[in-house]
Amino acid sequence: MSRIGKQPVPVPAGVKMKVADGKVWVEGPKGKLELEFHRAMKVEYDDAAKQVRITRPDDERFSRALHGLTRSLIANMVQGVTKGFEKKLKIEGIGYQARMDKKAIVLTVGYANAISLTPPDGVTVELTDPTSIIVRGADKQKVGQFAAEVRASRKPEPYKGKGVRYENETVRRKEGKSFTSGG
Protein backbone atom coordinates (compact mmCIF):
# COMPACT_ATOMS: atom_id res chain seq x y z
CA MET A 1 0.00 0.00 0.00
CA SER A 2 1.20 3.52 -0.75
CA ARG A 3 2.08 5.30 2.47
CA ILE A 4 0.76 8.58 1.11
CA GLY A 5 -2.13 7.18 -0.94
CA LYS A 6 -3.72 5.22 1.91
CA GLN A 7 -4.04 8.26 4.17
CA PRO A 8 -7.47 9.90 3.96
CA VAL A 9 -7.64 13.58 3.02
CA PRO A 10 -9.41 15.54 5.79
CA VAL A 11 -11.91 18.10 4.52
CA PRO A 12 -12.20 21.10 6.91
CA ALA A 13 -15.46 22.88 7.68
CA GLY A 14 -16.48 25.47 5.11
CA VAL A 15 -15.21 23.41 2.16
CA LYS A 16 -17.72 21.93 -0.30
CA MET A 17 -16.63 18.78 -2.09
CA LYS A 18 -18.19 16.78 -4.91
CA VAL A 19 -16.95 13.63 -6.67
CA ALA A 20 -18.65 12.45 -9.88
CA ASP A 21 -17.83 11.20 -13.41
CA GLY A 22 -14.07 10.95 -12.84
CA LYS A 23 -13.82 14.51 -11.51
CA VAL A 24 -13.39 16.17 -8.13
CA TRP A 25 -14.72 19.66 -7.40
CA VAL A 26 -13.56 21.55 -4.32
CA GLU A 27 -14.95 24.93 -3.29
CA GLY A 28 -13.80 27.02 -0.33
CA PRO A 29 -13.23 30.58 0.83
CA LYS A 30 -10.21 31.10 -1.50
CA GLY A 31 -11.85 29.78 -4.68
CA LYS A 32 -13.03 26.78 -6.72
CA LEU A 33 -10.82 24.03 -8.13
CA GLU A 34 -11.53 21.05 -10.37
CA LEU A 35 -9.48 17.91 -11.05
CA GLU A 36 -10.01 15.11 -13.56
CA PHE A 37 -8.36 12.05 -12.04
CA HIS A 38 -7.27 8.81 -13.75
CA ARG A 39 -10.13 6.35 -14.35
CA ALA A 40 -8.20 3.52 -12.65
CA MET A 41 -8.33 5.34 -9.29
CA LYS A 42 -11.45 5.17 -7.12
CA VAL A 43 -12.14 8.37 -5.16
CA GLU A 44 -14.85 8.35 -2.46
CA TYR A 45 -16.02 11.30 -0.37
CA ASP A 46 -17.44 10.39 3.04
CA ASP A 47 -19.66 13.32 4.01
CA ALA A 48 -20.21 12.08 7.59
CA ALA A 49 -16.50 11.66 8.38
CA LYS A 50 -15.57 14.71 6.25
CA GLN A 51 -12.75 12.92 4.45
CA VAL A 52 -11.77 11.65 1.00
CA ARG A 53 -10.39 8.14 0.46
CA ILE A 54 -8.49 7.03 -2.65
CA THR A 55 -8.19 3.33 -3.54
CA ARG A 56 -6.38 1.58 -6.38
CA PRO A 57 -7.41 -1.53 -8.34
CA ASP A 58 -4.14 -3.53 -8.12
CA ASP A 59 -0.48 -3.41 -7.11
CA GLU A 60 0.92 -2.63 -10.56
CA ARG A 61 3.73 -0.06 -10.59
CA PHE A 62 1.62 2.47 -12.56
CA SER A 63 -1.34 2.10 -10.15
CA ARG A 64 0.90 2.56 -7.11
CA ALA A 65 2.33 5.77 -8.60
CA LEU A 66 -1.12 7.15 -9.45
CA HIS A 67 -2.43 6.30 -5.97
CA GLY A 68 -0.08 8.67 -4.14
CA LEU A 69 -0.26 11.29 -6.89
CA THR A 70 -4.07 11.45 -6.86
CA ARG A 71 -4.14 11.75 -3.06
CA SER A 72 -1.52 14.55 -3.12
CA LEU A 73 -3.36 16.48 -5.83
CA ILE A 74 -6.65 16.33 -3.90
CA ALA A 75 -4.90 17.31 -0.63
CA ASN A 76 -3.31 20.30 -2.44
CA MET A 77 -6.72 21.34 -3.76
CA VAL A 78 -8.21 21.28 -0.25
CA GLN A 79 -5.25 23.27 1.13
CA GLY A 80 -5.47 25.72 -1.79
CA VAL A 81 -9.13 26.62 -1.24
CA THR A 82 -8.62 27.03 2.53
CA LYS A 83 -5.15 28.59 3.06
CA GLY A 84 -3.93 29.17 -0.50
CA PHE A 85 -0.37 28.99 -1.80
CA GLU A 86 2.27 31.67 -2.20
CA LYS A 87 5.75 32.02 -3.68
CA LYS A 88 8.03 34.93 -2.83
CA LEU A 89 10.61 36.21 -5.32
CA LYS A 90 13.42 38.71 -4.84
CA ILE A 91 15.05 40.85 -7.55
CA GLU A 92 18.76 41.60 -7.15
CA GLY A 93 20.86 43.95 -9.24
CA ILE A 94 21.40 47.67 -9.68
CA GLY A 95 18.43 49.19 -11.52
CA TYR A 96 16.53 45.87 -11.54
CA GLN A 97 12.95 46.33 -10.40
CA ALA A 98 9.30 45.38 -10.89
CA ARG A 99 6.14 47.44 -11.16
CA MET A 100 2.46 46.72 -11.68
CA ASP A 101 0.65 47.79 -14.86
CA LYS A 102 -3.06 47.12 -14.37
CA LYS A 103 -3.01 43.34 -13.78
CA ALA A 104 0.35 42.60 -15.40
CA ILE A 105 3.75 42.74 -13.75
CA VAL A 106 6.44 44.68 -15.63
CA LEU A 107 10.06 43.68 -14.97
CA THR A 108 13.05 45.91 -15.70
CA VAL A 109 15.90 43.41 -15.45
CA GLY A 110 18.77 44.62 -17.62
CA TYR A 111 17.31 44.10 -21.10
CA ALA A 112 16.68 46.88 -23.63
CA ASN A 113 12.91 46.43 -23.18
CA ALA A 114 10.86 45.81 -20.05
CA ILE A 115 9.24 42.36 -19.74
CA SER A 116 5.49 42.31 -19.13
CA LEU A 117 3.96 39.12 -17.65
CA THR A 118 0.22 38.67 -17.06
CA PRO A 119 -0.73 36.15 -14.34
CA PRO A 120 -3.30 33.45 -15.22
CA ASP A 121 -6.84 33.49 -13.77
CA GLY A 122 -6.88 32.68 -10.07
CA VAL A 123 -3.33 33.96 -9.49
CA THR A 124 -2.63 37.36 -7.96
CA VAL A 125 0.67 39.22 -7.86
CA GLU A 126 1.61 41.68 -5.14
CA LEU A 127 4.64 43.96 -4.85
CA THR A 128 5.71 44.78 -1.29
CA ASP A 129 8.52 46.95 -2.70
CA PRO A 130 10.09 47.29 -6.19
CA THR A 131 12.37 44.29 -5.57
CA SER A 132 9.97 41.88 -3.78
CA ILE A 133 7.25 39.94 -5.60
CA ILE A 134 4.61 37.71 -3.96
CA VAL A 135 2.62 35.32 -6.18
CA ARG A 136 -0.56 33.99 -4.54
CA GLY A 137 -3.40 31.68 -5.54
CA ALA A 138 -5.48 28.60 -4.75
CA ASP A 139 -4.02 26.36 -7.47
CA LYS A 140 -0.52 25.17 -6.47
CA GLN A 141 0.44 24.32 -10.06
CA LYS A 142 -0.54 27.76 -11.45
CA VAL A 143 1.23 29.63 -8.63
CA GLY A 144 4.43 27.62 -9.10
CA GLN A 145 4.30 27.90 -12.90
CA PHE A 146 3.85 31.68 -12.90
CA ALA A 147 6.60 32.14 -10.28
CA ALA A 148 8.90 30.02 -12.48
CA GLU A 149 8.05 32.18 -15.52
CA VAL A 150 8.88 35.36 -13.58
CA ARG A 151 12.19 33.80 -12.44
CA ALA A 152 12.97 32.62 -16.00
CA SER A 153 12.73 36.22 -17.26
CA ARG A 154 16.21 36.75 -15.76
CA LYS A 155 17.72 33.82 -13.87
CA PRO A 156 20.30 34.72 -11.22
CA GLU A 157 23.78 34.66 -12.72
CA PRO A 158 26.67 33.05 -10.79
CA TYR A 159 29.22 35.92 -10.84
CA LYS A 160 27.41 38.90 -9.32
CA GLY A 161 24.14 37.16 -8.35
CA LYS A 162 22.02 39.57 -10.40
CA GLY A 163 18.56 38.42 -11.49
CA VAL A 164 15.24 37.15 -10.13
CA ARG A 165 15.40 34.40 -7.50
CA TYR A 166 13.10 32.70 -5.01
CA GLU A 167 13.25 34.24 -1.54
CA ASN A 168 15.09 31.35 0.14
CA GLU A 169 17.12 30.27 -2.93
CA THR A 170 20.88 30.21 -2.63
CA VAL A 171 22.83 30.97 -5.79
CA ARG A 172 26.17 29.23 -6.20
CA ARG A 173 28.69 31.97 -6.75
CA LYS A 174 31.76 31.64 -8.95
CA GLU A 175 35.04 33.46 -8.69
CA GLY A 176 35.76 35.83 -11.55
CA LYS A 177 38.87 35.83 -13.73
CA SER A 178 42.13 36.07 -11.83
CA PHE A 179 45.16 37.67 -13.38
CA THR A 180 48.63 36.37 -12.53
CA SER A 181 51.90 38.08 -13.36
CA GLY A 182 53.73 36.85 -16.52
CA GLY A 183 55.08 33.41 -17.08
Secondary structure, 3 states (H helix, E strand, C coil): CCCCCCCCEECCCCCEEEEECCEEEEEECCEEEEEECCCCCEEEEECCCCEEEEECCCCCHHHHHHHHHHHHHHHHHHHHHHCCEEEEEEEECCCCEEEEECCEEEEECCCCCCEEECCCCCEEEEEEECCEEEEEECCHHHHHHHHHHHHHCCCCCCCCCCEEEECCCCCCCCCCCCCCCCC
